[in-house]
């Protein structure tokens, strides 16, 4: 643990919450994907979020469950204090940089370019800075100032609705901003924060326009994959999220958790990943983790079981009893389409989109459509339909997309 990075996390919560709502199809911000992404980068020693929490009542409960310290910055009646939380966040970060020398990395969760001078000063103090922000609400000046920048929409576990599917859903939220719930009061906060209500309207107008191409995640991956095609009929958005990693009542299996964690460690570290490093990261993600809960006496026995099932690949490590771990070779899009087709065929030739991703992961626990450059599982299925691997159509009776053999 002496060689691990110590991370301090600061959240400009209003920027993140409003950015997710305005630019990610009205979805609610969730801290869990950020926590998982940071767990593979080091040990988080402090988490602080800054906002006027009277506007984010439900969010406050979510953050408390993740042990985030909530810093209250109330608004004055009849006046806007847009920069109050920002200034407090800057002061606390600089104070911590001088008083706690053991903290090596500062994680600034915001897309506001006003924090660029803070990032530069922290780097002058020999601190590593990781930025986190919603892609469309992040200033282009901020990512270049950081040592590393993570776009929230691209994190594993964040399933953003496709642009073409947002329009039917975005026509309804007039009641969301009516003030009937504690979360909708965040809309009034945006109207008092330097004209953010205008930005919201603009974002909704853009979201209503049909999407004509793949998301930015595919450009990042640099893969030559078929363009996703729009489903012919204008189907309404289902009440559930068809791109959930795991539907309610069916949490991800431990094989999936191990594969996702190992993939994150491989992406964030330049060296090999050892069994001890994987165990520490799993415990950081889930402090109650124990291999004995899954019927294994030791962690090494658990790893050998996963290796036999071809979830991971084991090889000799730098010390005895601490092997090096790798994931099996990631299939390209064509092989992934074949995998999807095989799963649908096993289901009798027809399968509902909801829960289909979990069946794919039962066959290959390290499967991730984002690793292939797709923004979500629905987009991946549309690309598979464009490649004639499967067919995708909306079913009114099932109130869901049906995937059939092409």
C-alpha positions in Angstrom: 0.0 0.0 0.0 3.0 2.4 0.5 3.5 2.6 -3.3 -0.2 3.2 -4.1 -1.6 6.5 -5.2 -3.6 8.4 -2.6 -6.6 10.2 -4.2 -8.6 13.2 -3.1 -11.9 13.6 -4.9 -13.7 17.0 -5.3 -17.1 17.2 -7.0 -18.6 20.4 -8.5 -21.9 18.7 -8.1 -24.2 21.2 -9.8 -22.0 21.1 -12.9 -22.1 17.3 -13.1 -25.8 16.8 -12.2 -27.1 19.4 -14.6 -24.6 18.3 -17.3 -25.9 14.7 -17.1 -29.5 15.8 -17.2 -29.1 18.3 -20.1 -26.7 16.4 -22.3 -27.3 12.7 -21.5 -31.0 12.3 -22.3 -32.2 13.4 -18.8 -30.4 10.7 -17.0 -29.6 11.0 -13.3 -26.0 11.4 -12.3 -24.5 8.4 -10.4 -21.3 8.4 -8.5 -20.7 4.6 -8.7 -19.0 4.6 -12.1 -16.6 7.3 -11.0 -15.8 5.3 -7.8 -15.1 2.2 -9.8 -12.9 4.0 -12.3 -10.9 5.6 -9.5 -10.6 2.3 -7.5 -8.2 0.9 -10.2 -6.1 4.1 -10.0 -5.4 4.2 -6.3 -6.8 4.5 -2.8 -9.4 7.2 -2.4 -8.8 8.9 1.0 -11.3 11.7 0.9 -14.4 12.5 -1.1 -16.1 15.9 -1.0 -19.1 17.3 -3.0 -20.1 21.0 -3.2 -23.6 22.3 -3.9 -26.7 23.9 -2.4 -28.2 20.5 -1.4 -31.7 21.8 -1.1 -31.9 21.4 -4.9 -30.5 17.9 -4.9 -32.3 16.0 -2.1 -32.3 12.5 -3.6 -28.8 13.0 -4.9 -27.7 13.7 -1.4 -28.8 10.3 -0.2 -27.0 8.6 -3.1 -23.7 10.4 -2.3 -24.0 9.6 1.4 -24.2 5.9 0.6 -20.9 6.4 -1.2 -19.3 8.1 1.9 -19.0 11.4 0.1 -18.8 14.4 2.5 -21.4 17.0 1.5 -20.3 20.6 1.7 -23.3 22.9 1.9 -23.2 26.2 0.0 -26.7 27.7 0.4 -28.1 30.3 -2.0 -29.1 33.7 -0.6 -32.8 34.6 -1.1 -33.2 36.6 -4.3 -29.5 36.4 -5.2 -27.3 34.1 -7.2 -24.1 32.7 -5.7 -22.9 30.8 -8.7 -19.2 30.9 -7.7 -19.6 30.3 -4.0 -19.2 26.5 -4.2 -16.4 26.9 -6.8 -14.4 29.2 -4.5 -14.9 27.0 -1.5 -13.8 23.9 -3.6 -10.6 25.7 -4.7 -9.7 26.9 -1.2 -10.1 23.4 0.2 -8.1 21.7 -2.6 -5.1 24.1 -2.1 -5.3 23.8 1.7 -5.2 20.0 1.4 -2.3 20.1 -1.1 -0.2 21.9 1.5 -1.4 20.1 4.7 -1.6 16.5 3.4 1.6 15.7 1.6 0.6 12.0 1.4 -2.1 12.8 -1.1 -0.5 12.4 -4.5 -3.5 12.7 -6.9 -6.4 15.2 -7.0 -9.5 14.3 -8.8 -11.5 17.3 -10.0 -15.0 16.3 -11.1 -16.2 19.2 -13.1 -16.3 20.5 -16.7 -15.9 24.2 -15.8 -12.8 25.8 -17.3 -12.7 28.2 -14.3 -10.9 25.4 -12.5 -8.0 25.4 -15.0 -5.8 27.7 -12.8 -6.4 25.4 -9.8 -5.3 22.4 -11.9 -2.1 24.2 -13.1 -1.3 25.2 -9.5 -1.7 21.6 -8.2 0.6 20.3 -10.9 3.2 23.0 -9.9 3.0 21.5 -6.4 3.9 18.1 -7.9 0.4 16.7 -7.6 -1.2 14.5 -10.3 -4.6 15.8 -11.5 -7.4 13.7 -12.9 -10.4 15.4 -14.3 -13.9 14.0 -14.7 -16.7 15.7 -16.6 -19.7 15.2 -18.9 -18.3 15.4 -22.4 -20.8 17.9 -23.9 -20.7 20.2 -20.9 -16.9 20.1 -20.5 -14.8 23.1 -21.6 -12.2 22.3 -24.2 -9.6 24.1 -22.1 -9.9 21.9 -19.0 -8.9 18.4 -20.3 -5.6 19.7 -21.7 -4.6 21.1 -18.3 -5.0 17.7 -16.5 -2.7 14.7 -16.4 -5.7 12.5 -17.3 -9.3 13.3 -18.1 -12.2 10.9 -17.9 -15.5 11.6 -19.7 -18.3 10.5 -17.5 -20.4 9.3 -20.5 -17.6 6.8 -21.5 -17.2 5.2 -18.1 -18.1 1.6 -17.7 -21.6 1.4 -16.1 -22.9 4.7 -17.6 -25.4 3.7 -20.2 -26.4 6.8 -22.2 -29.6 6.6 -24.3 -29.0 6.8 -28.1 -29.7 10.3 -29.5 -32.3 8.9 -31.8 -34.2 7.3 -28.9 -34.2 10.5 -26.7 -36.7 12.5 -28.7 -39.9 10.7 -27.6 -38.8 10.7 -24.0 -37.7 14.4 -24.0 -41.3 15.5 -24.9 -42.5 14.5 -21.5 -40.3 16.2 -19.0 -42.5 19.4 -18.8 -43.8 18.0 -15.5 -40.2 17.3 -14.3 -39.5 20.9 -14.0 -42.8 21.9 -12.4 -41.4 21.8 -8.9 -43.5 18.8 -7.8 -40.5 16.9 -6.6 -37.3 17.7 -4.7 -35.2 16.7 -7.8 -37.1 19.0 -10.1 -36.2 21.9 -8.0 -32.7 21.6 -9.5 -34.3 23.1 -12.5 -34.9 26.4 -10.6 -31.3 26.2 -9.5 -30.3 26.2 -13.2 -32.4 29.3 -13.9 -30.6 31.2 -11.2 -27.1 30.1 -12.2 -26.1 32.5 -15.0 -28.8 31.6 -17.6 -28.4 27.8 -17.5 -32.1 27.5 -18.3 -31.4 28.7 -21.8 -28.6 26.1 -22.1 -31.1 23.5 -21.1 -33.6 24.5 -23.8 -30.8 24.5 -26.4 -29.7 21.0 -25.3 -33.2 19.7 -25.5 -33.6 21.1 -29.0 -30.4 19.3 -30.0 -31.4 16.1 -28.4 -34.7 16.1 -30.3 -32.7 16.1 -33.6 -32.1 12.6 -35.0 -28.6 11.2 -34.7 -26.8 10.6 -38.0 -23.7 8.8 -36.9 -21.9 6.9 -34.2 -20.9 8.4 -30.9 -17.5 9.9 -30.0 -16.6 6.7 -28.2 -16.1 4.9 -31.5 -13.8 7.6 -32.8 -11.7 7.2 -29.7 -11.4 3.5 -30.2 -10.4 4.0 -33.8 -12.3 0.9 -35.0 -13.7 0.4 -38.4 -17.2 -0.9 -37.6 -20.4 -0.7 -39.5 -22.5 2.4 -39.0 -25.5 1.7 -36.8 -28.8 1.9 -38.6 -32.0 3.5 -37.2 -34.9 1.2 -36.5 -37.5 1.9 -39.2 -40.5 2.5 -36.9 -40.4 5.3 -34.3 -40.7 3.2 -31.2 -41.4 4.8 -27.9 -38.7 4.5 -25.2 -39.4 1.7 -22.8 -40.0 2.5 -19.1 -36.9 0.5 -18.1 -33.3 1.1 -19.3 -32.6 -1.6 -21.9 -28.9 -1.0 -21.6 -28.5 -1.6 -17.9 -25.4 -3.7 -17.0 -27.7 -5.7 -14.8 -31.5 -5.3 -14.5 -33.0 -4.8 -11.1 -32.8 -8.0 -9.0 -29.9 -9.5 -11.1 -26.6 -8.0 -10.0 -23.5 -8.6 -12.0 -21.8 -11.9 -11.4 -18.4 -12.0 -9.7 -16.9 -13.2 -13.1 -18.1 -9.9 -14.6 -16.8 -7.8 -11.7 -13.4 -9.5 -12.0 -13.2 -9.0 -15.7 -14.3 -5.3 -15.5 -11.8 -4.6 -12.7 -8.9 -6.4 -14.5 -9.7 -4.5 -17.7 -9.6 -1.2 -15.8 -6.3 -2.1 -14.2 -4.7 -3.0 -17.5 -5.9 0.2 -19.0 -4.6 2.4 -16.2 -1.3 0.8 -15.4 1.7 0.4 -17.7 3.0 -2.8 -16.1 1.5 -6.2 -15.5 -1.4 -6.8 -13.1 -0.7 -9.3 -10.2 -3.2 -11.2 -8.2 -2.5 -9.2 -5.0 -3.2 -5.9 -7.0 -6.5 -7.3 -8.2 -7.5 -8.4 -4.7 -6.8 -4.9 -3.3 -8.8 -3.3 -6.0 -11.8 -5.6 -5.6 -11.8 -4.8 -1.9 -11.7 -1.1 -2.6 -14.7 -1.5 -4.9 -16.6 -3.7 -2.5 -15.1 -3.7 1.0 -17.1 -6.8 2.0 -15.6 -8.9 -0.8 -14.4 -12.3 0.3 -13.7 -15.3 -1.9 -15.1 -17.5 0.8 -18.5 -16.1 0.0 -18.2 -17.9 -3.3 -17.1 -21.2 -1.9 -13.3 -20.8 -2.2 -10.8 -21.2 0.6 -8.1 -18.9 -0.9 -8.0 -16.2 -3.5 -5.6 -18.2 -5.6 -8.1 -21.1 -5.8 -10.7 -18.5 -6.9 -8.4 -17.3 -9.7 -7.7 -20.8 -10.9 -11.4 -21.4 -11.1 -11.8 -18.3 -13.3 -8.9 -19.4 -15.4 -10.5 -22.8 -16.0 -13.6 -21.0 -17.3 -11.4 -18.8 -19.6 -12.4 -15.6 -17.8 -8.8 -14.7 -17.1 -5.3 -16.0 -18.1 -2.7 -16.8 -15.4 1.0 -16.8 -15.8 4.0 -16.8 -13.5 4.5 -13.5 -11.6 7.5 -11.8 -9.9 7.0 -13.7 -6.7 5.8 -17.2 -5.8 2.0 -17.2 -5.1 1.4 -13.9 -6.8 0.7 -14.7 -10.5 0.2 -12.2 -13.3 -3.3 -11.9 -14.7 -4.5 -11.0 -18.2 -7.8 -11.1 -20.0 -8.3 -13.4 -23.0 -7.8 -11.7 -26.3 -10.6 -9.2 -26.9 -12.7 -10.2 -30.0 -13.2 -7.7 -32.7 -16.6 -6.4 -33.7 -17.3 -9.3 -36.2 -16.6 -11.9 -33.5 -18.7 -10.0 -31.0 -21.6 -9.9 -33.5 -21.2 -13.7 -33.9 -21.3 -14.0 -30.1 -24.5 -12.0 -30.0 -26.0 -14.2 -32.7 -25.1 -17.4 -30.9 -26.7 -16.1 -27.7 -29.9 -15.2 -29.6 -29.9 -18.6 -31.3 -29.6 -20.4 -27.9 -32.6 -18.4 -26.8 -34.7 -20.0 -29.6 -34.0 -17.4 -32.3 -35.7 -14.5 -30.5 -34.7 -12.5 -27.4 -35.8 -9.3 -25.7 -33.1 -6.6 -25.6 -33.7 -6.2 -21.8 -31.4 -8.6 -20.0 -29.7 -9.8 -23.3 -26.4 -8.2 -22.2 -26.3 -10.3 -19.1 -26.8 -13.5 -21.2 -23.9 -12.4 -23.5 -21.7 -11.9 -20.4 -22.5 -15.3 -19.1 -20.9 -16.6 -22.3 -18.0 -14.1 -22.1 -17.7 -12.2 -18.8 -15.2 -9.6 -20.1 -17.6 -8.5 -22.9 -17.9 -4.7 -23.1 -19.5 -2.8 -26.0 -17.6 0.3 -24.9 -14.3 -1.5 -25.4 -15.4 -2.0 -29.0 -16.2 1.7 -29.4 -19.9 1.7 -28.9 -21.7 4.1 -26.6 -24.2 1.5 -25.4 -25.6 -2.0 -25.8 -28.5 -0.7 -28.0 -26.0 0.9 -30.3 -24.0 -2.3 -30.5 -27.1 -4.2 -31.4 -28.0 -1.7 -34.1 -24.5 -2.1 -35.6 -25.0 -5.9 -35.5 -28.2 -5.4 -37.4 -26.4 -3.3 -39.9 -24.0 -6.1 -40.4 -26.9 -8.6 -40.9 -25.8 -10.6 -37.9 -29.2 -10.1 -36.2 -32.4 -8.2 -36.8 -33.7 -5.5 -34.4 -37.3 -4.4 -34.2 -39.7 -2.8 -31.7 -42.5 -4.9 -30.4 -45.5 -3.1 -29.0 -46.9 -6.1 -27.1 -43.5 -6.8 -25.3 -42.9 -3.0 -24.9 -39.3 -3.7 -25.8 -36.9 -4.3 -28.7 -36.8 -7.9 -30.0 -33.5 -9.3 -31.3 -34.0 -12.1 -33.9 -31.7 -14.0 -36.2 -30.8 -12.2 -39.4 
